[in-house]
Amino acid sequence: MDLPPDGTTVEDLAAYDAAVGTLGCQLVSEADYGVVEFQAGLTRAQAIAITEQRLARDEAVRLADGGVRLTSGSCAA
């Protein structure tokens, strides 16, 4: 089971993944985080916590430009 980071729910994880998917599965800029926060109903701290969890679980990778690309779920290559 995909346990969410503290302060988030399983529903938040699904909403985050769906929101990131609308951005081509990448978070590159502050504006991208804003879109995810708005679409998923998350705070910045929640979005960052989920991003960090995805990275720790190898469900996302860091991009050369400093962004992050999801590699799991609907964003799997």
C-alpha positions, 0 to 999 in steps of 0.5 A: 500500500502506498502510505502517504507522507505525514499531513497527506492522504491516499487521496492526495497522492492520487490527486497529485499524480493526476495534476502532475500528469496534466503537466506532462509528468514534469515539475520544473518551475514554481508555476508548475508547483502552483498548478499542482497545488491548485488542481490537487488542493494541496499546500506547497509543503504537501506537494514537496513532501509527496515529490520527495517521497516519489523521489525516495521510492524511485517513482520520480527522477531529478531532471538536469534542469533541476526539475522532477519527472514522475516515472510511475503510474500513468507517467511510467515510460 
